[in-house]
Amino acid sequence: MIFYPNKYIKSVQKITIEYLRENNIKALLLDVDNTLIDFNKNIQEGTKQWCESLKKEGIKFCILSNSNHEEKVKMVSEKLGIHYIFFAMKPLKKGYQKALDYIKEKPENVAMVGDQIFTDIIGANRMKIKSILVEPIEEKDILITRIKRPIENFVINRYKKSIK
């Protein structure tokens, strides 16, 4: 189903090199807001180390954010040492295609990691990219996301039931 992720986990740090190898994933596209940083723009503890360890294993990265605040996305990009695309307009395909062109990998070897079904997961699934849904870092969100969260929580609960 287009609303369901391929995997649902607590945080980006729970994505292991073993999981990536088992699923032939060679590159990760990363959302920013509530996936890598909290509402106050703090990078989640352990994220830089996680990113560095996967880079040493040959995993490629690209930030793919819907934020139109380039400075915020650039700050995260610089701290993690990875390329970024801002104002990606997920779930539309254009931003995903730019990221695929940058990382030079086939969609089946890429996974999108994000905290929102209606942007990250649907967009990845439409592009035939693997999708990994993470729990939001915190409950505080921008208004539009707060409006969507109850619907997303309904979908997540149905997803959890479907995998049991």
C-alpha positions in Angstrom: 0.0 0.0 0.0 1.3 3.5 -0.9 0.8 4.7 2.7 2.8 2.0 4.3 6.6 2.1 4.8 8.9 -0.8 4.1 10.2 -0.4 7.7 9.1 1.5 10.8 11.7 2.2 13.5 12.3 4.6 16.4 15.1 6.7 15.0 17.6 7.0 12.2 20.3 5.6 14.5 18.4 2.2 14.5 19.2 1.8 10.8 22.1 -0.6 10.8 24.6 -1.5 8.1 23.3 -5.1 8.4 19.7 -4.0 7.5 21.0 -1.9 4.6 23.1 -4.8 3.2 20.2 -7.3 3.6 18.0 -5.0 1.6 20.7 -4.0 -0.9 20.4 -0.3 0.1 23.4 1.7 -1.0 22.1 5.2 -0.3 19.9 7.0 2.1 17.8 10.1 1.5 17.2 11.9 4.8 14.4 14.2 5.8 15.4 17.0 8.2 12.6 18.3 10.4 11.7 15.9 13.2 13.8 13.2 11.6 17.3 14.6 12.1 16.6 17.8 14.1 14.0 18.9 16.6 11.7 21.9 16.4 14.6 24.1 17.9 17.0 22.9 15.2 19.1 20.6 17.5 20.5 17.6 15.7 19.5 14.4 17.5 22.3 13.1 19.7 24.3 10.3 18.0 23.2 11.2 14.5 26.6 12.5 13.3 28.4 9.3 14.6 25.7 7.1 13.0 26.1 8.9 9.7 30.0 8.7 9.8 29.9 5.0 10.6 27.7 4.3 7.6 29.8 6.5 5.3 32.8 4.3 6.2 30.8 1.3 5.1 30.2 3.0 1.7 26.7 4.2 2.2 25.8 7.4 0.3 23.6 10.2 1.7 21.6 13.1 0.5 19.3 15.3 2.6 15.9 15.7 0.9 13.8 18.3 2.8 10.6 20.1 2.1 11.7 23.1 4.1 12.1 26.3 2.2 14.5 27.6 4.9 17.7 26.9 3.1 19.9 28.1 5.9 18.4 25.5 8.3 18.8 22.6 5.8 22.3 23.8 4.9 23.3 23.9 8.6 22.3 20.2 9.1 24.1 19.4 5.8 27.3 21.0 6.9 27.2 19.4 10.4 26.7 15.9 8.8 28.9 16.5 5.8 26.3 15.5 3.2 24.7 17.1 0.2 21.3 18.6 0.5 18.2 19.5 -1.5 15.8 21.9 0.1 12.2 22.7 -0.9 11.9 19.2 -2.4 8.1 19.3 -2.6 7.7 15.7 -1.4 5.7 13.7 -2.3 6.1 15.0 -5.8 8.7 13.1 -7.8 11.0 16.1 -8.8 13.0 16.3 -5.6 13.5 12.6 -5.4 14.7 12.5 -9.0 17.2 15.3 -8.2 18.5 13.2 -5.3 18.8 10.1 -7.4 20.7 12.0 -10.0 23.1 13.3 -7.4 23.8 10.0 -5.6 23.8 8.0 -8.9 22.0 5.0 -7.7 19.0 3.0 -9.0 15.8 3.6 -7.0 15.8 -0.1 -5.8 19.1 0.6 -4.0 17.9 3.7 -2.2 15.8 4.3 0.9 14.0 7.5 2.0 14.1 8.0 5.8 11.5 10.4 7.3 8.9 11.0 9.9 5.8 11.7 7.7 3.7 9.4 5.7 2.1 12.0 3.4 5.4 13.4 2.3 8.4 11.0 2.8 6.7 7.6 2.6 4.2 8.3 -0.2 6.9 10.0 -2.3 9.4 7.2 -1.8 6.8 4.6 -2.6 5.7 6.4 -5.8 9.4 6.5 -6.9 9.9 2.8 -6.1 12.4 3.8 -3.4 12.4 1.9 -0.2 10.7 3.8 2.6 11.7 3.9 6.3 9.4 5.7 8.7 10.9 7.0 11.9 9.1 8.2 15.0 9.2 12.0 15.2 11.9 13.3 17.5 9.3 15.3 19.4 5.6 16.2 19.3 6.2 19.8 18.6 5.6 20.5 14.8 4.7 23.2 12.4 0.9 23.8 12.0 0.4 21.9 8.8 2.1 18.8 10.2 0.2 19.0 13.4 -3.0 18.9 11.4 -1.8 15.8 9.5 -0.5 13.8 12.5 -3.8 12.3 13.7 -4.5 10.9 10.2 -0.9 9.6 10.0 -1.3 8.0 13.4 -4.4 6.2 12.2 -2.4 4.9 9.2 0.5 3.8 11.4 -1.8 1.9 13.7 -3.3 0.1 10.7 0.2 -0.6 9.4 1.3 -2.1 12.7 -1.8 -4.4 12.7 -1.1 -5.5 9.2 2.5 -6.7 10.0 1.4 -8.7 13.0 
